[in-house]
Amino acid sequence: MKFKSLFVSVLLLSSVLSFGQNVQMHYDFGKDRKLVTTTVEMFKPDKYGSTFFFIDMDYSSDTRGVDNGVSLAYWEIARSLKWSETQKLEPRIEFNSGNLFVAENFGFPINNAWLVGAQYTFNNADFSKILTIQANYKNIKDAKATNTDVENQNSFQITAVWNLHFFERKLSLLGFADFWRQDSFGGEYVFLTEPQFWYNACPNFSVGSEIEISNNFTDEGFVVNPTLAVKYTF
């Protein structure tokens, strides 16, 4: 969540499972956060690959300096391609964009980014354990080298996405980890991971938590931001 989130960034569900459409609400306990985030996700497989998108919205808090309304809006959409039911390596393309409001009537855009690459998926027989590794070329619009006016748009991003279910799918461990190059907060590289832990009370309703762990992402250095969350799956 949160940018990815990056992002985040994506959460992969197997095409053998359901069409994953869900709405999440998180309360963020992180330092200087104390805000609510909603996430809408969709994963839809088809015979030619799969489409995934999510939209994150943070709702203002006093720490953001915004009196009311949405203080952050961010979305990602990705498409993978395949031509065989047994194909493990899939070409992919992704687009990210958003806007962050840091004070009343003031904000700045989250740079548009295009990613092109490939992903490889590992899974067990019943698709209760899934791991996808992605390698992407990343182009970040108008990105500048730190403390200069020199454009530095060309980058890369390595992503791992996991989807693990236990105890007849009562417990789910989901999430992603991203590592990419972007001049930010004095650092040249950014790391973001957002593991999620869900207790599935029924097929549609879950309660759990997400822990955003990052380095040089929205803050300088290493940061941990936990949430308490609920999720409804359609």
PyRosetta script that sets phi, psi and omega in degrees:
from pyrosetta import init, pose_from_sequence

init()
pose = pose_from_sequence("MKFKSLFVSVLLLSSVLSFGQNVQMHYDFGKDRKLVTTTVEMFKPDKYGSTFFFIDMDYSSDTRGVDNGVSLAYWEIARSLKWSETQKLEPRIEFNSGNLFVAENFGFPINNAWLVGAQYTFNNADFSKILTIQANYKNIKDAKATNTDVENQNSFQITAVWNLHFFERKLSLLGFADFWRQDSFGGEYVFLTEPQFWYNACPNFSVGSEIEISNNFTDEGFVVNPTLAVKYTF")
pose.set_psi(1, -158.1)
pose.set_omega(1, -178.9)
pose.set_phi(2, 44.2)
pose.set_psi(2, 98.5)
pose.set_omega(2, -177.1)
pose.set_phi(3, 61.9)
pose.set_psi(3, -68.2)
pose.set_omega(3, -170.5)
pose.set_phi(4, -45.0)
pose.set_psi(5, -123.3)
pose.set_omega(5, 162.4)
pose.set_phi(6, -171.7)
pose.set_psi(6, 8.4)
pose.set_omega(6, -111.7)
pose.set_phi(7, 158.3)
pose.set_psi(7, -153.6)
pose.set_omega(7, -164.7)
pose.set_phi(8, 124.9)
pose.set_psi(10, 163.5)
pose.set_omega(10, 176.7)
pose.set_phi(11, -96.1)
pose.set_psi(11, 116.7)
pose.set_omega(11, -177.6)
pose.set_phi(12, -97.8)
pose.set_psi(12, 131.8)
pose.set_omega(12, 170.6)
pose.set_phi(13, -114.0)
pose.set_psi(13, 146.1)
pose.set_omega(13, -176.5)
pose.set_phi(14, -69.9)
pose.set_psi(14, 145.0)
pose.set_omega(14, 177.8)
pose.set_phi(15, -67.7)
pose.set_psi(15, -16.8)
pose.set_omega(15, 177.5)
pose.set_phi(16, -79.3)
pose.set_psi(16, -21.5)
pose.set_omega(16, 178.8)
pose.set_phi(17, -83.8)
pose.set_psi(17, -148.6)
pose.set_omega(17, -175.4)
pose.set_phi(18, -89.8)
pose.set_psi(18, 166.0)
pose.set_omega(18, 166.0)
pose.set_phi(19, -72.1)
pose.set_psi(19, 112.1)
pose.set_omega(19, -170.9)
pose.set_phi(20, -86.3)
pose.set_psi(20, 106.7)
pose.set_omega(20, 173.2)
pose.set_phi(21, -128.3)
pose.set_psi(21, 122.4)
pose.set_omega(21, -177.8)
pose.set_phi(22, -147.8)
pose.set_psi(22, 159.7)
pose.set_omega(22, 174.3)
pose.set_phi(23, -121.8)
pose.set_psi(23, 131.5)
pose.set_omega(23, -179.7)
pose.set_phi(24, -120.8)
pose.set_psi(24, 148.9)
pose.set_omega(24, 171.3)
pose.set_phi(25, -129.5)
pose.set_psi(25, 126.2)
pose.set_omega(25, -176.9)
pose.set_phi(26, -121.5)
pose.set_psi(26, 137.9)
pose.set_omega(26, 167.1)
pose.set_phi(27, -105.0)
pose.set_psi(27, 121.1)
pose.set_omega(27, -172.8)
pose.set_phi(28, -91.3)
pose.set_psi(28, 120.8)
pose.set_omega(28, -180.0)
pose.set_phi(29, -94.3)
pose.set_psi(29, 4.7)
pose.set_omega(29, -175.8)
pose.set_phi(30, -62.5)
pose.set_psi(30, 157.4)
pose.set_omega(30, 178.8)
pose.set_phi(31, -58.9)
pose.set_psi(31, 131.2)
pose.set_omega(31, -179.2)
pose.set_phi(32, 61.4)
pose.set_psi(32, 19.0)
pose.set_omega(32, 176.4)
pose.set_phi(33, -102.6)
pose.set_psi(33, -85.7)
pose.set_omega(33, 179.7)
pose.set_phi(34, 49.2)
pose.set_psi(34, 53.3)
pose.set_omega(34, -178.5)
pose.set_phi(35, -137.9)
pose.set_psi(35, 167.7)
pose.set_omega(35, 179.5)
pose.set_phi(36, -101.9)
pose.set_psi(36, 136.8)
pose.set_omega(36, 174.8)
pose.set_phi(37, -123.3)
pose.set_psi(37, 134.9)
pose.set_omega(37, 170.6)
pose.set_phi(38, -111.2)
pose.set_psi(38, 144.7)
pose.set_omega(38, 179.6)
pose.set_phi(39, -130.5)
pose.set_psi(39, 133.6)
pose.set_omega(39, 170.8)
pose.set_phi(40, -115.2)
pose.set_psi(40, 125.9)
pose.set_omega(40, -179.1)
pose.set_phi(41, -124.1)
pose.set_psi(41, 148.0)
pose.set_omega(41, 170.6)
pose.set_phi(42, -143.1)
pose.set_psi(42, 134.2)
pose.set_omega(42, 170.2)
pose.set_phi(43, -127.7)
pose.set_psi(43, 124.8)
pose.set_omega(43, -178.5)
pose.set_phi(44, -134.9)
pose.set_psi(44, 111.1)
pose.set_omega(44, 176.0)
pose.set_phi(45, -85.0)
pose.set_psi(45, 156.0)
pose.set_omega(45, 172.6)
pose.set_phi(46, -150.0)
pose.set_psi(46, -177.0)
pose.set_omega(46, -173.8)
pose.set_phi(47, -67.8)
pose.set_psi(47, -15.5)
pose.set_omega(47, -177.8)
pose.set_phi(48, -108.8)
pose.set_psi(48, 8.6)
pose.set_omega(48, 179.5)
pose.set_phi(49, 139.3)
pose.set_psi(49, -139.3)
pose.set_omega(49, -179.0)
pose.set_phi(50, -155.5)
pose.set_psi(50, 154.6)
pose.set_omega(50, 176.0)
pose.set_phi(51, -120.2)
pose.set_psi(51, 135.4)
pose.set_omega(51, 177.5)
pose.set_phi(52, -133.3)
pose.set_psi(52, 137.1)
pose.set_omega(52, 168.6)
pose.set_phi(53, -146.5)
pose.set_psi(53, 157.1)
pose.set_omega(53, 168.5)
pose.set_phi(54, -145.1)
pose.set_psi(54, 153.7)
pose.set_omega(54, 177.7)
pose.set_phi(55, -128.6)
pose.set_psi(55, 124.1)
pose.set_omega(55, 176.5)
pose.set_phi(56, -107.5)
pose.set_psi(56, 140.0)
pose.set_omega(56, 172.0)
pose.set_phi(57, -136.5)
pose.set_psi(57, 123.3)
pose.set_omega(57, 171.2)
pose.set_phi(58, -92.2)
pose.set_psi(58, 139.4)
pose.set_omega(58, 178.6)
pose.set_phi(59, -105.5)
pose.set_psi(59, 137.3)
pose.set_omega(59, -164.9)
pose.set_phi(60, -54.9)
pose.set_psi(60, 149.6)
pose.set_omega(60, 172.1)
pose.set_phi(61, -137.0)
pose.set_psi(61, 166.7)
pose.set_omega(61, -179.0)
pose.set_phi(62, -59.9)
pose.set_psi(62, -31.0)
pose.set_omega(62, -177.9)
pose.set_phi(63, -68.7)
pose.set_psi(63, -22.8)
pose.set_omega(63, 178.7)
pose.set_phi(64, -86.1)
pose.set_psi(64, -13.4)
pose.set_omega(64, 178.9)
pose.set_phi(65, 76.9)
pose.set_psi(65, 15.4)
pose.set_omega(65, 179.0)
pose.set_phi(66, -113.8)
pose.set_psi(66, 128.6)
pose.set_omega(66, -172.2)
pose.set_phi(67, -68.1)
pose.set_psi(67, -42.5)
pose.set_omega(67, -180.0)
pose.set_phi(68, -159.5)
pose.set_psi(68, 169.0)
pose.set_omega(68, 178.9)
pose.set_phi(69, 91.7)
pose.set_psi(69, -169.6)
pose.set_omega(69, -177.4)
pose.set_phi(70, -81.7)
pose.set_psi(70, 125.1)
pose.set_omega(70, -180.0)
pose.set_phi(71, -98.8)
pose.set_psi(71, -13.8)
pose.set_omega(71, 174.1)
pose.set_phi(72, -148.9)
pose.set_psi(72, 136.6)
pose.set_omega(72, 172.8)
pose.set_phi(73, -132.6)
pose.set_psi(73, 130.2)
pose.set_omega(73, -176.1)
pose.set_phi(74, -149.5)
pose.set_psi(74, 142.8)
pose.set_omega(74, 175.9)
pose.set_phi(75, -145.3)
pose.set_psi(75, 156.0)
pose.set_omega(75, 173.7)
pose.set_phi(76, -135.4)
pose.set_psi(76, 144.8)
pose.set_omega(76, 173.3)
pose.set_phi(77, -138.0)
pose.set_psi(77, 136.5)
pose.set_omega(77, -176.5)
pose.set_phi(78, -138.5)
pose.set_psi(78, 148.2)
pose.set_omega(78, 177.7)
pose.set_phi(79, -133.8)
pose.set_psi(79, 126.4)
pose.set_omega(79, 172.6)
pose.set_phi(80, -107.1)
pose.set_psi(80, 154.8)
pose.set_omega(80, -174.2)
pose.set_phi(81, -124.1)
pose.set_psi(81, 142.4)
pose.set_omega(81, 175.7)
pose.set_phi(82, -148.3)
pose.set_psi(82, 161.7)
pose.set_omega(82, 179.2)
pose.set_phi(83, -134.0)
pose.set_psi(83, 9.5)
pose.set_omega(83, 178.4)
pose.set_phi(84, -148.5)
pose.set_psi(84, 143.1)
pose.set_omega(84, 179.7)
pose.set_phi(85, -65.6)
pose.set_psi(85, -24.6)
pose.set_omega(85, -178.6)
pose.set_phi(86, -98.1)
pose.set_psi(86, 4.5)
pose.set_omega(86, -176.2)
pose.set_phi(87, -67.7)
pose.set_psi(87, 127.6)
pose.set_omega(87, 179.1)
pose.set_phi(88, -99.1)
pose.set_psi(88, -34.8)
pose.set_omega(88, -178.8)
pose.set_phi(89, -97.3)
pose.set_psi(89, 119.5)
pose.set_omega(89, -175.4)
pose.set_phi(90, -124.7)
pose.set_psi(90, 129.8)
pose.set_omega(90, 169.4)
pose.set_phi(91, -63.0)
pose.set_psi(91, 153.5)
pose.set_omega(91, -178.7)
pose.set_phi(92, -149.1)
pose.set_psi(92, 157.5)
pose.set_omega(92, 173.8)
pose.set_phi(93, -139.2)
pose.set_psi(93, 147.2)
pose.set_omega(93, -174.2)
pose.set_phi(94, -146.0)
pose.set_psi(94, 148.8)
pose.set_omega(94, 175.9)
pose.set_phi(95, -132.8)
pose.set_psi(95, 135.6)
pose.set_omega(95, 179.6)
pose.set_phi(96, -127.7)
pose.set_psi(96, 145.6)
pose.set_omega(96, 175.9)
pose.set_phi(97, -166.3)
pose.set_psi(97, 163.8)
pose.set_omega(97, 177.9)
pose.set_phi(98, 175.8)
pose.set_psi(98, -171.5)
pose.set_omega(98, 179.4)
pose.set_phi(99, -151.1)
pose.set_psi(99, 138.2)
pose.set_omega(99, 179.1)
pose.set_phi(100, -118.6)
pose.set_psi(100, 126.6)
pose.set_omega(100, 176.7)
pose.set_phi(101, -101.4)
pose.set_psi(101, 117.7)
pose.set_omega(101, -173.7)
pose.set_phi(102, -101.4)
pose.set_psi(102, -12.2)
pose.set_omega(102, 177.0)
pose.set_phi(103, -160.7)
pose.set_psi(103, 168.5)
pose.set_omega(103, -179.0)
pose.set_phi(104, -56.5)
pose.set_psi(104, 124.7)
pose.set_omega(104, 178.5)
pose.set_phi(105, 61.6)
pose.set_psi(105, 22.3)
pose.set_omega(105, 178.7)
pose.set_phi(106, -143.1)
pose.set_psi(106, 136.3)
pose.set_omega(106, 177.7)
pose.set_phi(107, -166.2)
pose.set_psi(107, -173.1)
pose.set_omega(107, 177.1)
pose.set_phi(108, -151.3)
pose.set_psi(108, 150.8)
pose.set_omega(108, -178.4)
pose.set_phi(109, -74.5)
pose.set_psi(109, 148.4)
pose.set_omega(109, 167.6)
pose.set_phi(110, -85.3)
pose.set_psi(110, 120.2)
pose.set_omega(110, -170.4)
pose.set_phi(111, -51.5)
pose.set_psi(111, 132.3)
pose.set_omega(111, 171.3)
pose.set_phi(112, -56.9)
pose.set_psi(112, 140.2)
pose.set_omega(112, 178.7)
pose.set_phi(113, -139.0)
pose.set_psi(113, 135.1)
pose.set_omega(113, 173.3)
pose.set_phi(114, -109.5)
pose.set_psi(114, 135.6)
pose.set_omega(114, 176.8)
pose.set_phi(115, -125.1)
pose.set_psi(115, 135.5)
pose.set_omega(115, 177.0)
pose.set_phi(116, -133.3)
pose.set_psi(116, 131.5)
pose.set_omega(116, -178.7)
pose.set_phi(117, -175.8)
pose.set_psi(117, -143.5)
pose.set_omega(117, -178.1)
pose.set_phi(118, -148.6)
pose.set_psi(118, 157.6)
pose.set_omega(118, 177.9)
pose.set_phi(119, -134.5)
pose.set_psi(119, 146.4)
pose.set_omega(119, 178.3)
pose.set_phi(120, -124.1)
pose.set_psi(120, 132.7)
pose.set_omega(120, -175.3)
pose.set_phi(121, -113.6)
pose.set_psi(121, 132.4)
pose.set_omega(121, 172.5)
pose.set_phi(122, -109.3)
pose.set_psi(122, 138.4)
pose.set_omega(122, 178.2)
pose.set_phi(123, -154.0)
pose.set_psi(123, 157.5)
pose.set_omega(123, 173.6)
pose.set_phi(124, -88.8)
pose.set_psi(124, -177.8)
pose.set_omega(124, -170.1)
pose.set_phi(125, -64.2)
pose.set_psi(125, -38.3)
pose.set_omega(125, -176.7)
pose.set_phi(126, -99.2)
pose.set_psi(126, 9.9)
pose.set_omega(126, 177.0)
pose.set_phi(127, 60.8)
pose.set_psi(127, 25.9)
pose.set_omega(127, 174.3)
pose.set_phi(128, -85.3)
pose.set_psi(128, -12.4)
pose.set_omega(128, 177.1)
pose.set_phi(129, -131.2)
pose.set_psi(129, 116.7)
pose.set_omega(129, -176.7)
pose.set_phi(130, -133.7)
pose.set_psi(130, 135.1)
pose.set_omega(130, 173.7)
pose.set_phi(131, -133.9)
pose.set_psi(131, 128.2)
pose.set_omega(131, 177.9)
pose.set_phi(132, -120.9)
pose.set_psi(132, 130.9)
pose.set_omega(132, 177.1)
pose.set_phi(133, -110.8)
pose.set_psi(133, 130.1)
pose.set_omega(133, -179.6)
pose.set_phi(134, -120.1)
pose.set_psi(134, 141.7)
pose.set_omega(134, 172.1)
pose.set_phi(135, -127.4)
pose.set_psi(135, 124.4)
pose.set_omega(135, -171.9)
pose.set_phi(136, -134.0)
pose.set_psi(136, 143.7)
pose.set_omega(136, 159.6)
pose.set_phi(137, -81.6)
pose.set_psi(137, 136.4)
pose.set_omega(137, -175.9)
pose.set_phi(138, -126.5)
pose.set_psi(138, 129.1)
pose.set_omega(138, 176.1)
pose.set_phi(139, -116.3)
pose.set_psi(139, 116.7)
pose.set_omega(139, -176.5)
pose.set_phi(140, -105.1)
pose.set_psi(140, 111.7)
pose.set_omega(140, -173.9)
pose.set_phi(141, -59.8)
pose.set_psi(141, 131.7)
pose.set_omega(141, 174.9)
pose.set_phi(142, 61.6)
pose.set_psi(142, 17.4)
pose.set_omega(142, 177.5)
pose.set_phi(143, -67.2)
pose.set_psi(143, 139.7)
pose.set_omega(143, -178.7)
pose.set_phi(144, -118.7)
pose.set_psi(144, 149.3)
pose.set_omega(144, 171.7)
pose.set_phi(145, -65.9)
pose.set_psi(145, 149.4)
pose.set_omega(145, -175.0)
pose.set_phi(146, -55.2)
pose.set_psi(146, 129.2)
pose.set_omega(146, 175.5)
pose.set_phi(147, 60.1)
pose.set_psi(147, 25.7)
pose.set_omega(147, 177.2)
pose.set_phi(148, -138.8)
pose.set_psi(148, 171.9)
pose.set_omega(148, 174.1)
pose.set_phi(149, -102.0)
pose.set_psi(149, 12.3)
pose.set_omega(149, -178.3)
pose.set_phi(150, -82.6)
pose.set_psi(150, 124.8)
pose.set_omega(150, 178.9)
pose.set_phi(151, -67.4)
pose.set_psi(151, 140.5)
pose.set_omega(151, -178.8)
pose.set_phi(152, -141.3)
pose.set_psi(152, 61.7)
pose.set_omega(152, -169.8)
pose.set_phi(153, -79.8)
pose.set_psi(153, -28.8)
pose.set_omega(153, -173.6)
pose.set_phi(154, -78.7)
pose.set_psi(154, 131.7)
pose.set_omega(154, -176.0)
pose.set_phi(155, -152.1)
pose.set_psi(155, -170.4)
pose.set_omega(155, 175.5)
pose.set_phi(156, -141.3)
pose.set_psi(156, 162.6)
pose.set_omega(156, 173.6)
pose.set_phi(157, -147.0)
pose.set_psi(157, 130.4)
pose.set_omega(157, 174.1)
pose.set_phi(158, -110.0)
pose.set_psi(158, 131.1)
pose.set_omega(158, -175.4)
pose.set_phi(159, -133.5)
pose.set_psi(159, 139.8)
pose.set_omega(159, 169.5)
pose.set_phi(160, -119.7)
pose.set_psi(160, 134.0)
pose.set_omega(160, 178.8)
pose.set_phi(161, -126.6)
pose.set_psi(161, 130.5)
pose.set_omega(161, -179.0)
pose.set_phi(162, -127.2)
pose.set_psi(162, 153.1)
pose.set_omega(162, -177.1)
pose.set_phi(163, -146.9)
pose.set_psi(163, 100.0)
pose.set_omega(163, -173.1)
pose.set_phi(164, -122.1)
pose.set_psi(164, 131.0)
pose.set_omega(164, -179.5)
pose.set_phi(165, -124.5)
pose.set_psi(165, 140.1)
pose.set_omega(165, -177.4)
pose.set_phi(166, -135.4)
pose.set_psi(166, 163.1)
pose.set_omega(166, 174.6)
pose.set_phi(167, 52.1)
pose.set_psi(167, 56.2)
pose.set_omega(167, 179.5)
pose.set_phi(168, 54.5)
pose.set_psi(168, 41.0)
pose.set_omega(168, 175.8)
pose.set_phi(169, 67.6)
pose.set_psi(169, 18.7)
pose.set_omega(169, 173.1)
pose.set_phi(170, -74.1)
pose.set_psi(170, -29.8)
pose.set_omega(170, 179.6)
pose.set_phi(171, -118.9)
pose.set_psi(171, 129.4)
pose.set_omega(171, 179.5)
pose.set_phi(172, -126.7)
pose.set_psi(172, 133.3)
pose.set_omega(172, 174.4)
pose.set_phi(173, -116.2)
pose.set_psi(173, 112.0)
pose.set_omega(173, -175.3)
pose.set_phi(174, -123.7)
pose.set_psi(174, 165.1)
pose.set_omega(174, 173.9)
pose.set_phi(175, 154.4)
pose.set_psi(175, -174.7)
pose.set_omega(175, 179.8)
pose.set_phi(176, -148.7)
pose.set_psi(176, 163.5)
pose.set_omega(176, 171.4)
pose.set_phi(177, -138.6)
pose.set_psi(177, 129.1)
pose.set_omega(177, 179.8)
pose.set_phi(178, -118.2)
pose.set_psi(178, 141.3)
pose.set_omega(178, 171.8)
pose.set_phi(179, -135.9)
pose.set_psi(179, 121.9)
pose.set_omega(179, -179.0)
pose.set_phi(180, -146.8)
pose.set_psi(180, 165.2)
pose.set_omega(180, 178.0)
pose.set_phi(181, -98.2)
pose.set_psi(181, 124.8)
pose.set_omega(181, 174.0)
pose.set_phi(182, -161.2)
pose.set_psi(182, 126.4)
pose.set_omega(182, 179.1)
pose.set_phi(183, -66.4)
pose.set_psi(183, 112.1)
pose.set_omega(183, -174.3)
pose.set_phi(184, -153.9)
pose.set_psi(184, 131.2)
pose.set_omega(184, 176.5)
pose.set_phi(185, 53.6)
pose.set_psi(185, 36.2)
pose.set_omega(185, 177.2)
pose.set_phi(186, 80.2)
pose.set_psi(186, -2.9)
pose.set_omega(186, 178.5)
pose.set_phi(187, -109.7)
pose.set_psi(187, 151.4)
pose.set_omega(187, -177.8)
pose.set_phi(188, -91.5)
pose.set_psi(188, -18.2)
pose.set_omega(188, -176.7)
pose.set_phi(189, -126.3)
pose.set_psi(189, 148.5)
pose.set_omega(189, -178.0)
pose.set_phi(190, -124.6)
pose.set_psi(190, 137.8)
pose.set_omega(190, 174.8)
pose.set_phi(191, -125.0)
pose.set_psi(191, 136.5)
pose.set_omega(191, 178.3)
pose.set_phi(192, -145.2)
pose.set_psi(192, 130.3)
pose.set_omega(192, 172.2)
pose.set_phi(193, -136.7)
pose.set_psi(193, 144.9)
pose.set_omega(193, -178.6)
pose.set_phi(194, -137.5)
pose.set_psi(194, 76.0)
pose.set_omega(194, 174.9)
pose.set_phi(195, -67.6)
pose.set_psi(195, 140.2)
pose.set_omega(195, 177.4)
pose.set_phi(196, -119.2)
pose.set_psi(196, 143.7)
pose.set_omega(196, 179.7)
pose.set_phi(197, -126.5)
pose.set_psi(197, 118.5)
pose.set_omega(197, -175.0)
pose.set_phi(198, -125.2)
pose.set_psi(198, 133.7)
pose.set_omega(198, 165.3)
pose.set_phi(199, -99.6)
pose.set_psi(199, 119.3)
pose.set_omega(199, -175.9)
pose.set_phi(200, -93.0)
pose.set_psi(200, 96.9)
pose.set_omega(200, -177.7)
pose.set_phi(201, -64.2)
pose.set_psi(201, -32.0)
pose.set_omega(201, 175.3)
pose.set_phi(202, -155.9)
pose.set_psi(202, 174.7)
pose.set_omega(202, -177.6)
pose.set_phi(203, -58.3)
pose.set_psi(203, -21.8)
pose.set_omega(203, -174.9)
pose.set_phi(204, -104.4)
pose.set_psi(204, -24.5)
pose.set_omega(204, -171.5)
pose.set_phi(205, -123.1)
pose.set_psi(205, 132.4)
pose.set_omega(205, -179.2)
pose.set_phi(206, -135.8)
pose.set_psi(206, 150.4)
pose.set_omega(206, 172.0)
pose.set_phi(207, -124.9)
pose.set_psi(207, 147.9)
pose.set_omega(207, -178.5)
pose.set_phi(208, 178.3)
pose.set_psi(208, -148.7)
pose.set_omega(208, -174.6)
pose.set_phi(209, -153.6)
pose.set_psi(209, 155.3)
pose.set_omega(209, 171.0)
pose.set_phi(210, -128.2)
pose.set_psi(210, 141.5)
pose.set_omega(210, 177.8)
pose.set_phi(211, -122.1)
pose.set_psi(211, 110.1)
pose.set_omega(211, 176.3)
pose.set_phi(212, -84.4)
pose.set_psi(212, 119.2)
pose.set_omega(212, 178.5)
pose.set_phi(213, -119.8)
pose.set_psi(213, 123.7)
pose.set_omega(213, -173.6)
pose.set_phi(214, -144.1)
pose.set_psi(214, 161.8)
pose.set_omega(214, 173.2)
pose.set_phi(215, -138.4)
pose.set_psi(215, 120.1)
pose.set_omega(215, -178.5)
pose.set_phi(216, 60.8)
pose.set_psi(216, 37.2)
pose.set_omega(216, -180.0)
pose.set_phi(217, -96.3)
pose.set_psi(217, -95.4)
pose.set_omega(217, 176.1)
pose.set_phi(218, -90.5)
pose.set_psi(218, -9.7)
pose.set_omega(218, 177.2)
pose.set_phi(219, -136.3)
pose.set_psi(219, 155.4)
pose.set_omega(219, 177.4)
pose.set_phi(220, -71.3)
pose.set_psi(220, 136.9)
pose.set_omega(220, 175.8)
pose.set_phi(221, 82.0)
pose.set_psi(221, -163.6)
pose.set_omega(221, -173.5)
pose.set_phi(222, -87.6)
pose.set_psi(222, 128.6)
pose.set_omega(222, -176.2)
pose.set_phi(223, -136.7)
pose.set_psi(223, 141.6)
pose.set_omega(223, 175.4)
pose.set_phi(224, -124.3)
pose.set_psi(224, 126.4)
pose.set_omega(224, -179.4)
pose.set_phi(225, -130.3)
pose.set_psi(225, 103.1)
pose.set_omega(225, 179.1)
pose.set_phi(226, -87.2)
pose.set_psi(226, 156.0)
pose.set_omega(226, 176.5)
pose.set_phi(227, -131.6)
pose.set_psi(227, 162.0)
pose.set_omega(227, 167.2)
pose.set_phi(228, -114.2)
pose.set_psi(228, 133.1)
pose.set_omega(228, -167.0)
pose.set_phi(229, -143.0)
pose.set_psi(229, 157.7)
pose.set_omega(229, 168.6)
pose.set_phi(230, -128.5)
pose.set_psi(230, 154.9)
pose.set_omega(230, -178.2)
pose.set_phi(231, -142.8)
pose.set_psi(231, 137.7)
pose.set_omega(231, 172.6)
pose.set_phi(232, -118.6)
pose.set_psi(232, 125.5)
pose.set_omega(232, -178.7)
pose.set_phi(233, -106.9)
pose.set_psi(233, 129.4)
pose.set_omega(233, -178.7)
pose.set_phi(234, -86.9)
pose.dump_pdb("model.pdb")
